[in-house]
Amino acid sequence: MMSVSAIRAAFPALDRELIFLENAGGSQLPRVVINAMSDYMTNSYVQLGAPYEVSRRATAVVDDAHAWATTLMGGTGAGQTAIGPSTTQLVTMLADCYRRVWQPGDEVIICETAHEANAGPWAKLEREGINVRTWRVDPTTAQCDLEELRRMLSRGTRLVAFPHVSNLLGEVVDVAAITKLAHQYGARVMVDGVAYAPHLAVQAREWDVDWYVFSNYKVFGPHAAMLYGRHDAWAELEGPNHFFIPRDQVYKFELGGANHESCAGILALADYFRELTSAPAAPADEFLVTQAFDTIRTIEQSLTSQLVNGLKGIPGIRIIGPQGAEGRVGTVSFLHESVSPPAICQATDTAGVAIRFGHMYAYRLCQALGIPLETGVVRASLVHYNSHEDIDRLLDVVEAAVRT
């Protein structure tokens, strides 16, 4: 396993004074990803599908990136993956495709802990006569109860949309259990894995999910996103791309096609995983992904414990979500009883520590928990390239800020 210093050296943006703990908003990129995108734009920046060598090379990059994307999803053999500009765009596209096949009176359930990217596009279908219901969060536990979902489900439920990890709460939910329950009623599931995928291996095939989406720019890649779907889920939809594109091609769901240089960057993430696991000759398969995220999880566990326990030790701080380090990722939101989120973030900014405040696009969740939408929460979010010194510095600054 790489040392912390070697991991940090692989990310050029970390070679500066700034302590970056705003990773849930977007992670930094390893050098191999940056170089791959630069190399593609220098040497292979042509249109795909033409009968000359450079175009064949470019086409192979995009094709290989799609196959690797499905590998990253843990879905090889069970489905395929579309690449788009953002999770919001991909879910919006998917909701529009379902709008064309669902009938008035059909039902979709959205989870109140969701990022708006996996709530708003489904909620808008109410205009089409779709019955949109909300799986409510318990304001005392900040959790959505599985038995409550069971009571809501019916044979008219077409889809349940929920986050694997709330990007505000940080708690990991049981995707397999929710999926199994939804499937008992014939409903599909749409899982937002944006806040999960930087920390743990996605296992879409094992969980039997119908749809799973995450943003690459939060998983050490370029500003793109990927949407995995089971083969049978894709097959029931007509994609929005040109009429002459066969409907069984994932390109049917990529208006304008995937960004080519982003595909080069996504593909290069396998090279970073090889560095991380000290396996330079490892094939780009699901075993490599699992090994990389085992390493990531091992590193992050102690960092998450340090952050959670350190915040709990500061008088007046209240963590929103799980109170311990188990069953969560290192995305931690908190409030102080008297010092506002903007004031805390002003102090951290002055001290060279990058975190943020706000509703984090979990607008409906903040409403349900009674959190002021204008100021929201303070959120610190770590990944495996952060250090114990980063956490120490954050805690020192926050403690000083709330004592003034």
ZITARA-V900688 format. One record per residue. RES is the residue in one small letter. PSI is psi in radians with two decimals (* if undefined). Layout:
BEGIN
res = [RES/RES]
psi = [PSI/PSI]
END
This chain:
BEGIN
res = [m/m/s/v/s/a/i/r/a/a/f/p/a/l/d/r/e/l/i/f/l/e/n/a/g/g/s/q/l/p/r/v/v/i/n/a/m/s/d/y/m/t/n/s/y/v/q/l/g/a/p/y/e/v/s/r/r/a/t/a/v/v/d/d/a/h/a/w/a/t/t/l/m/g/g/t/g/a/g/q/t/a/i/g/p/s/t/t/q/l/v/t/m/l/a/d/c/y/r/r/v/w/q/p/g/d/e/v/i/i/c/e/t/a/h/e/a/n/a/g/p/w/a/k/l/e/r/e/g/i/n/v/r/t/w/r/v/d/p/t/t/a/q/c/d/l/e/e/l/r/r/m/l/s/r/g/t/r/l/v/a/f/p/h/v/s/n/l/l/g/e/v/v/d/v/a/a/i/t/k/l/a/h/q/y/g/a/r/v/m/v/d/g/v/a/y/a/p/h/l/a/v/q/a/r/e/w/d/v/d/w/y/v/f/s/n/y/k/v/f/g/p/h/a/a/m/l/y/g/r/h/d/a/w/a/e/l/e/g/p/n/h/f/f/i/p/r/d/q/v/y/k/f/e/l/g/g/a/n/h/e/s/c/a/g/i/l/a/l/a/d/y/f/r/e/l/t/s/a/p/a/a/p/a/d/e/f/l/v/t/q/a/f/d/t/i/r/t/i/e/q/s/l/t/s/q/l/v/n/g/l/k/g/i/p/g/i/r/i/i/g/p/q/g/a/e/g/r/v/g/t/v/s/f/l/h/e/s/v/s/p/p/a/i/c/q/a/t/d/t/a/g/v/a/i/r/f/g/h/m/y/a/y/r/l/c/q/a/l/g/i/p/l/e/t/g/v/v/r/a/s/l/v/h/y/n/s/h/e/d/i/d/r/l/l/d/v/v/e/a/a/v/r/t]
psi = [2.44/2.57/2.85/-0.72/-0.66/-0.69/-0.84/-0.61/-0.38/-0.20/1.77/-0.58/-0.30/-0.08/1.06/3.06/-0.44/2.31/2.00/1.86/0.71/0.67/-0.42/-0.34/-0.34/2.17/2.90/2.91/2.39/2.72/-0.66/-0.55/-0.79/-0.80/-0.66/-0.71/-0.72/-0.76/-0.73/-0.81/-0.41/-0.69/-0.25/0.47/1.25/2.99/2.66/2.81/0.16/2.76/0.82/2.81/-0.78/-0.70/-0.66/-0.67/-0.79/-0.74/-0.70/-0.65/-0.82/-0.75/-0.79/-0.61/-0.66/-0.73/-0.73/-0.61/-0.74/-0.60/-0.79/-0.54/-0.17/0.60/0.26/2.24/-0.34/-0.39/-2.93/2.96/2.26/2.59/2.29/-3.07/-0.46/2.81/-0.74/-0.79/-0.74/-0.73/-0.68/-0.76/-0.77/-0.76/-0.66/-0.64/-0.73/-0.55/-0.54/-0.27/-0.41/2.75/2.68/2.35/-0.35/2.77/2.46/2.44/2.20/2.49/2.37/-0.27/0.04/2.59/2.55/-0.39/-0.53/0.40/-0.94/-0.82/-0.58/-0.68/-0.60/-0.33/-0.17/-0.51/-0.42/0.12/0.11/2.39/1.92/2.09/2.65/2.19/1.80/2.58/2.49/2.02/-0.30/-0.53/-0.23/0.60/2.73/2.10/2.32/-0.59/-0.56/-0.70/-0.72/-0.71/-0.48/-0.55/2.55/3.05/-0.19/-0.10/2.16/-0.51/2.52/2.15/2.18/2.80/2.48/-0.70/2.23/2.31/0.03/-0.68/-0.61/-0.03/2.40/2.13/2.88/1.56/-0.74/-0.71/-0.75/-0.76/-0.80/-0.75/-0.81/-0.71/-0.46/-0.41/0.14/0.22/2.58/2.85/2.50/1.90/2.18/1.91/0.29/-0.76/-0.10/-0.77/-0.47/-0.18/-0.53/2.68/2.31/2.41/1.10/-0.73/-0.78/-0.69/-0.25/0.50/2.65/-0.74/2.46/2.35/2.52/2.87/2.18/-0.51/-0.07/0.04/0.82/0.46/-2.98/3.03/1.47/3.08/2.84/2.46/1.95/2.44/2.51/2.65/-0.75/-0.47/-0.78/-0.70/-0.45/-0.02/2.69/2.07/2.80/-0.08/3.12/2.56/-0.48/-0.07/2.21/2.45/-0.26/0.04/2.35/-0.42/-0.41/-0.38/0.22/1.51/2.13/-0.07/2.83/2.60/2.14/-0.79/-0.52/-0.64/-0.69/-0.71/-0.72/-0.77/-0.62/-0.22/-0.49/-0.65/-0.67/-0.71/-0.63/-0.73/-0.78/-0.63/0.05/0.79/1.28/-0.43/0.13/2.40/2.72/1.32/-3.12/-0.48/-0.73/-0.76/-0.82/-0.77/-0.72/-0.78/-0.41/-0.74/-0.80/-0.80/-0.72/-0.76/-0.76/-0.45/-0.81/-0.59/-0.74/-0.74/-0.76/-0.75/-0.85/-0.85/-0.62/-0.73/-0.70/-0.40/-0.08/2.10/2.33/-0.14/2.37/2.08/2.37/2.01/-2.80/2.41/-0.15/3.12/-0.27/2.55/0.39/2.95/3.08/0.61/1.93/2.10/2.53/2.86/2.73/2.57/-0.40/-0.38/2.25/2.72/-0.76/-0.65/-0.70/-0.76/-0.49/-0.70/-0.74/-0.66/-0.79/-0.58/0.04/0.51/2.12/1.88/-2.98/2.96/2.84/-3.02/-0.12/0.47/0.12/0.98/-0.81/-0.64/-0.78/-0.71/-0.79/-0.57/-0.01/0.49/2.21/2.22/-0.48/-0.62/-0.45/-2.38/2.92/2.34/2.20/2.37/2.10/2.79/-3.05/-0.31/-0.04/2.87/2.89/-0.53/-0.63/-0.80/-0.75/-0.77/-0.77/-0.85/-0.69/-0.75/-0.77/-0.79/-0.73/-0.66/-0.63/-0.14/-0.30/*]
END
